[in-house]
Amino acid sequence: MDLVKLTENIVKSLVVNVDAVSVKEFPTDEENVMLIQVVVDSADMGRVIGKSGRTANAIRTLVQASSALSDNKYIKIDIDKF
């Protein structure tokens, strides 16, 4: 499964401004690590992060579990606003 697409689907289901969501994969220096950057509207930032970061951690957990089933890479997700 494409982990970037999975992350995008999860984030888009949480936000109000779906058109402002941008999810991209960036290369890392480490061999077995994948960095996914999520950019959302500043008004939706609280919805994606959640109270005490619980929603963001849940997103990371789901994507990491999906990675363990396919290519077993460590996933880092960076959430930003614009």
C-alpha positions in Angstrom: 0.0 0.0 0.0 1.2 3.5 -0.8 1.9 5.1 2.6 1.7 8.7 1.3 -1.8 8.0 -0.1 -2.9 6.4 3.1 -1.7 9.4 5.1 -3.4 11.8 2.7 -6.7 9.9 3.0 -6.6 9.9 6.8 -5.7 13.6 7.0 -8.4 14.6 4.4 -11.0 12.7 6.4 -10.2 14.9 9.5 -10.0 18.4 8.0 -12.6 20.9 6.8 -10.6 22.5 4.0 -9.7 19.4 2.0 -8.3 21.3 -0.9 -5.5 22.8 1.3 -4.1 19.4 2.3 -0.7 18.5 0.8 1.1 15.2 1.6 4.6 14.5 0.1 7.4 12.1 0.7 10.9 13.4 1.1 14.2 11.5 1.0 16.2 11.0 4.1 19.9 10.2 4.8 18.9 7.1 6.7 18.3 3.9 4.6 15.3 2.5 6.3 13.4 5.7 7.1 10.6 7.5 5.2 9.7 11.1 5.9 6.2 12.2 5.0 5.3 15.9 5.3 1.7 16.9 5.8 0.7 20.5 5.2 -2.8 21.7 6.2 -4.6 25.0 6.5 -3.8 26.8 9.8 -7.5 26.5 10.8 -7.4 22.7 10.5 -4.1 22.3 12.5 -5.9 21.6 15.7 -8.0 18.9 14.1 -5.0 17.0 12.8 -2.8 17.3 15.9 -5.6 16.7 18.4 -5.6 17.2 22.1 -2.1 16.6 23.5 -1.1 15.3 20.1 -3.2 12.2 20.3 -4.6 12.4 16.8 -1.2 13.0 15.3 0.2 10.0 17.2 -2.8 7.8 16.0 -2.0 8.8 12.4 1.6 7.9 12.9 0.7 4.5 14.5 -1.7 3.6 11.6 0.9 4.5 8.9 3.7 2.7 10.8 1.5 -0.4 11.2 0.7 -0.4 7.4 4.5 0.0 6.7 5.2 -3.1 8.9 2.9 -5.1 6.7 4.6 -4.2 3.4 8.1 -2.7 3.4 8.9 -2.4 7.1 10.3 1.1 7.0 10.3 3.5 9.9 7.9 6.4 9.2 8.4 10.0 10.3 5.4 12.3 9.8 5.9 16.0 9.9 2.8 18.1 10.3 2.9 21.7 9.2 0.6 24.6 8.4 0.6 27.4 5.8 
